[in-house]
Amino acid sequence: MIQLLYIAIFSEMGLILTLVFRSPLRKFVIMGLDRVKRGRGPVVVKTVSATIIVLFFSNVYTIVNIQNRKMEAGAINPTDEILMAMNLLQASLLGFMIFLALMIDRLHHYIRELRLLRKAMEAAKKQNRGFEDGKNGEGKGLGEEVETMRSKVKWLESEYEAKAKEAEAAEAKAEALRKQSEGSLLQYDHLLEDNQSLRNQLESIDQNLSQSGGKKIM
């Protein structure tokens, strides 16, 4: 389960980096995301998302139950401690995977908006040039239309700059997520070491119990 979560997280991080930086794969990734959002794709995506969210809350519920048992008993046994560590790790990875999926969706949306704005700006500039070329033979009404088109171009340029800033902010978030994933990998290694030490403790406890039981029978 944990290995599958790490594979999914690294795949999502690869998609984010592909969307953020210009590369030959970026066009194919955008086309693939466009197809996912058409036809039956949204239904499948919603089903998978609902399953992941259910798994996330299931892990959280298990962690809360272990905490409640700890508060009632005043201490936690090694088995519950191992279960709590594993569920905590799984919940963290699931939450991180959900967050990366939202980042991919927002990046795809911003890229599509930027493309539409660029096309609108190019069309407006071409139309503005045509008006400027023929404005000498036109009347006052044409001059007003030219001014309208200029204001429209300025608005589109401001929108483009705003979207570009949002894309830069998304790129910064993607870099922060990469650093956070490296930290989670270190945390996972520490949890594996703690898990192994707890297993060794359980084995030693079982051996002591078996030896004490053998002595009582004798």
Secondary structure, DSSP 8 states (H G I E B T S, - for coil): -HHHHHHHHHHHHHHHHHHHS--HHHHHHHHHHHHHTSTTHHHHHHHHHHHHHHHHHHHHHHHHHHHHHHHHHSS--HHHHHHHHHHHHHHHHHHHHHHHHHHHHHHHHHHHHHHHHHHHHHHHHHHHHHHHHTGGGS-HHHHHHHHHHHHHHHHHHHHHHHHHHHHHHHHHHHHHHHHHHHHHHHHHHHHHHHHHHHHHHHHHHHHHHHHHHHHHH-
